[in-house]
């Protein structure tokens, strides 16, 4: 059957779309800088992973009260040309530092830390210069963005038709896009046993690139499978909840997601 590369795009300018899906994410190692009264140090090459919710059908993923708990993607867009759209989106990823891992540390830790002051395990007191260090989860550090590592972005996408059988609006497209955004994590941190599940805050910003396939099933319904990679700079991660305590981190991320979407206002 012949390819139809032009007709399928006609009539999309001025239309809208929205989709909801779920993701898996991955992170290379990164350095985390911690600062507060009595301490100033960096943990090097920290290993972390995502935290997907096991698929349980209607218990979580299709439960209207719980379906936002897994790692999800919510996007809405507007076609400024038949093959070009502008969208806003919320990528709810999760980032969990692997507990009890070997690392290296640079900086200093005093016997009394934070404000109001708190006496820590004396085994961690000292000055360090890229010193081998075990990150103990029991009394040194637990660190995660599980509700979540939220990347809110504005993205520009270009669509190129790949295949169409000439039946209705059935068509496979190749999509490429780029975006910029902010990072709004909810960071659950325990440092020297101090900490809490903090409130969401504007912690940093980032940029991303993506590529994927969109299968238009009908004029209204489509499925999208996408891979995305990005860089984020977090300059204000909330940690213990006490005055002056914070962390800084630069996180690269890779993400894949599948989503089901709907189009509105398409003319043809």
Number of C-alpha atoms within 10 A of each C-alpha: 7 8 12 15 15 11 11 22 21 14 16 23 18 15 18 19 20 20 20 19 19 21 22 20 21 18 17 13 16 16 18 19 20 19 20 19 18 15 19 18 19 21 20 20 15 17 17 20 17 22 19 18 11 9 10 9 10 11 12 17 19 12 11 10 10 12 16 17 15 24 25 23 22 18 20 19 20 20 21 15 16 18 20 19 23 18 19 18 20 20 22 25 27 26 25 20 19 17 16 14 14 15 17 18 22 18 18 17 21 17 16 17 19 21 14 9 12 14 11 19 12 11 7 15 14 12 16 16 12 14 14 14 16 14 21 14 18 13 15 17 19 23 20 25 24 23 23 25 22 24 24 22 21 19 21 20 19 18 20 17 21 15 17 20 13 14 9 12 19 17 23 22 22 17 20 19 19 18 20 19 19 20 23 24 28 23 27 22 23 21 19 21 17 18 20 16 19 18 13 18 14 16 21 20 19 20 19 21 18 20 19 18 20 24 21 22 15 14 18 14 18 21 18 21 17 18 18 18 18 18 16 21 17 21 16 15 27 26 26 24 18 17 11 14 22 17 22 19 19 18 18 18 17 17 17 17 20 20 20 16 19 17 20 15 14 18 11 11
